[in-house]
Amino acid sequence: MIPETKEYQYKPGTCNLGKQEINRRFRIGFMGLGLMIILILSITFYHLPSFYKIFLFLPAFYSVSGFIQAFNKFCYIYGLKGIASLIGRKKFMDVSDEAFAKADRKKAFSIIAITALSSAALTILYIYLPL
């Protein structure tokens, strides 16, 4: 059984994160954004070959995944594992209902796809920008 709080309730395929976990995802998003900026500035400042621009995908994925998870109140890793964390940081509860777990896996795969496509788009945009 998954406990519910006033603000954050477990909803299959919709919400598996509580306030602390959501804040953690926002921090991840901003850290990834910072890494993206550092990478772009490093490539530009040191006049590295354009090949290095492809590496923007990694911090972009990290950043985009953090923000998407925070805004959706849903962690794709937790969704794939069949767990939720609503009452604190890394305080897990099992999702025992198979239909709920299936809805969570479906949402997790959609977040992964959106994150990968968004990160690829950002990387391609950066590669083709004349910087």
C-alpha positions as semicolon CSV with decimal commas, in nm:
position;residue;x (nm);y (nm);z (nm)
1;M;0,000;0,000;0,000
2;I;0,132;0,340;-0,096
3;P;0,061;0,624;0,149
4;E;-0,085;0,946;0,019
5;T;-0,003;1,299;0,121
6;K;-0,229;1,599;0,069
7;E;-0,027;1,735;-0,222
8;Y;0,119;1,422;-0,378
9;Q;-0,074;1,103;-0,428
10;Y;0,042;0,801;-0,620
11;K;-0,145;0,787;-0,948
12;P;-0,059;0,501;-1,184
13;G;0,122;0,629;-1,491
14;T;0,087;0,988;-1,368
15;C;0,260;1,057;-1,034
16;N;0,517;0,854;-0,840
17;L;0,719;1,137;-0,678
18;G;0,672;1,347;-0,367
19;K;0,788;1,702;-0,303
20;Q;1,148;1,620;-0,203
21;E;1,198;1,395;-0,504
22;I;1,051;1,658;-0,737
23;N;1,290;1,919;-0,597
24;R;1,575;1,674;-0,649
25;R;1,475;1,638;-1,017
26;F;1,478;2,017;-1,061
27;R;1,832;2,024;-0,916
28;I;1,933;1,752;-1,163
29;G;1,787;1,957;-1,447
30;F;1,981;2,268;-1,346
31;M;2,304;2,071;-1,295
32;G;2,270;1,928;-1,645
33;L;2,204;2,276;-1,782
34;G;2,519;2,399;-1,611
35;L;2,718;2,112;-1,762
36;M;2,579;2,199;-2,105
37;I;2,692;2,560;-2,068
38;I;3,038;2,454;-1,948
39;L;3,075;2,216;-2,243
40;I;2,962;2,477;-2,498
41;L;3,195;2,739;-2,351
42;S;3,486;2,493;-2,342
43;I;3,438;2,389;-2,704
44;T;3,411;2,753;-2,810
45;F;3,694;2,890;-2,594
46;Y;3,944;2,615;-2,679
47;H;3,841;2,604;-3,048
48;L;3,787;2,228;-3,030
49;P;3,688;2,045;-3,348
50;S;3,317;2,031;-3,427
51;F;3,322;1,660;-3,351
52;Y;3,316;1,740;-2,979
53;K;2,977;1,905;-3,014
54;I;2,819;1,557;-3,023
55;F;2,902;1,519;-2,654
56;L;2,637;1,780;-2,571
57;F;2,387;1,493;-2,588
58;L;2,493;1,357;-2,248
59;P;2,442;1,667;-2,032
60;A;2,137;1,756;-2,242
61;F;1,983;1,416;-2,163
62;Y;2,066;1,463;-1,794
63;S;1,913;1,811;-1,789
64;V;1,604;1,736;-1,994
65;S;1,530;1,419;-1,798
66;G;1,549;1,608;-1,469
67;F;1,311;1,881;-1,582
68;I;1,065;1,644;-1,752
69;Q;1,051;1,421;-1,445
70;A;1,001;1,719;-1,214
71;F;0,721;1,871;-1,421
72;N;0,552;1,532;-1,465
73;K;0,601;1,431;-1,099
74;F;0,716;1,099;-1,237
75;C;1,055;0,925;-1,226
76;Y;1,109;0,692;-1,518
77;I;1,357;0,475;-1,326
78;Y;1,111;0,430;-1,039
79;G;0,839;0,357;-1,293
80;L;1,049;0,083;-1,453
81;K;1,135;-0,063;-1,111
82;G;0,774;-0,061;-0,991
83;I;0,832;0,171;-0,696
84;A;0,726;0,519;-0,584
85;S;0,875;0,775;-0,344
86;L;0,612;1,012;-0,207
87;I;0,700;1,074;0,158
88;G;1,066;1,173;0,147
89;R;1,383;1,134;-0,046
90;K;1,442;0,775;-0,153
91;K;1,175;0,634;0,078
92;F;1,036;0,371;-0,153
93;M;0,708;0,190;-0,164
94;D;0,632;-0,100;-0,395
95;V;0,366;-0,074;-0,662
96;S;0,209;-0,415;-0,614
97;D;-0,085;-0,394;-0,856
98;E;0,026;-0,526;-1,197
99;A;-0,207;-0,291;-1,388
100;F;-0,057;0,006;-1,201
101;A;0,297;-0,118;-1,271
102;K;0,212;-0,155;-1,640
103;A;0,081;0,204;-1,655
104;D;0,400;0,321;-1,482
105;R;0,621;0,135;-1,731
106;K;0,429;0,287;-2,022
107;K;0,478;0,638;-1,880
108;A;0,847;0,565;-1,811
109;F;0,911;0,462;-2,171
110;S;0,734;0,772;-2,301
111;I;0,949;0,997;-2,079
112;I;1,264;0,820;-2,198
113;A;1,161;0,865;-2,562
114;I;1,074;1,234;-2,517
115;T;1,399;1,294;-2,330
116;A;1,611;1,119;-2,594
117;L;1,442;1,301;-2,883
118;S;1,468;1,640;-2,711
119;S;1,834;1,584;-2,627
120;A;1,907;1,474;-2,983
121;A;1,729;1,784;-3,118
122;L;1,930;2,014;-2,889
123;T;2,253;1,842;-2,991
124;I;2,174;1,862;-3,363
125;L;2,078;2,227;-3,327
126;Y;2,408;2,300;-3,153
127;I;2,607;2,108;-3,414
128;Y;2,458;2,310;-3,698
129;L;2,465;2,651;-3,527
130;P;2,752;2,865;-3,655
131;L;2,926;2,923;-3,321
